Amino acid sequence: MHASIKADARIELRASRPAKDLLERAARLANKTISACVLETMLKRAEEEVTQSQTFTLKEQDSAAFLAAISSPPEPNKELRRFFAQTNP
């Protein structure tokens, strides 16, 4: 965690004795506290998870169809024009 960010929220975690022992060993090897080691590792994993949930992959054929659709969208219909004409859509 960046030194200038104040850690002001608490997270509690229950683990088996072997899991705790392993975390303690890993933290010692990294010259960190268990909290710092776990937090750093889980923040990286959380960022990966969030990124993965916001990304989608298309097959080549689907990608071409998607790009074609957004490259030449249809003309707006009456309902869409009415929606955008509202002051607070």
N, C-alpha and C positions, 0 to 999 in steps of 0.2 A: 504494500500500500504506500502511496506517495506520502512523504513525511509531512507535507503541509495540510493534508486533509485530516480533520479531527474525527477520530473514531468515537461516535457518540451513540451508536446503536448496538444492542447486544443480541447475539445469536447463541442459542444453547444447542448442544448436540449430545446425544447418547450414543455410545459405541461399545462394542464388546471389548473385553480386555485385550485380546490379540490385535484388534484393530487399533486401539489406543496405543499399544506398544509399538506397532508399526509406524503410526503417525509420529510418535515421539522420536523414534529412531530416524525417520526421514527428516524431521525438523532439526535434530542435532546435526545430521550430515550436511544440511543446508545452512547451518549456523543461524537458525531462526527459532522463534518461539513456535509452539504448536499452532497457536492462533494465527500468527503471521503466515506460516506455511500453508495451513488449510485455507485461509482466506485468499491468499494469492492464487493457489491452485484452483479453487472454486470460482473465483472471479473470471479467470481465463476460460474455464469450462462454461460458465454462464454466458459469457460473451459469444462463445462458439454456438451455444444452443440458440440464443436469440438471433444471431446472424443466420443460422440454418433455418429457423422458422420463418425468416423474412425473405428467403431466397427460394426460387423454384427453378428447376431445370427442365427444359423441353427437348424432345427428340428433334432432329433436324427438320423433319417435315412439319411438325407442330410449330417450331420456331419460325419457319418461313411463313406459315399461315398467320401467325401472330403479328409478325413484322408487316406483312401485307395489309392486315386489318387496321393497324395503327397508322400506317403510312397513307392510307386513303380512306378515312372514316366516311360514313354516309352523312348526307345532309341532315341537320337537326329536324326532327318532326315537331308538330305543333305543341305537344306536351313538353318537350325539352325546351323549346323557345319560351313557353309560358313559365316553366320552372326558373330559368335564368332571368326572366323579366321581373321576378319577385324581388323586393328590396332586401329581404333576409332569407335567402333560400336555405 
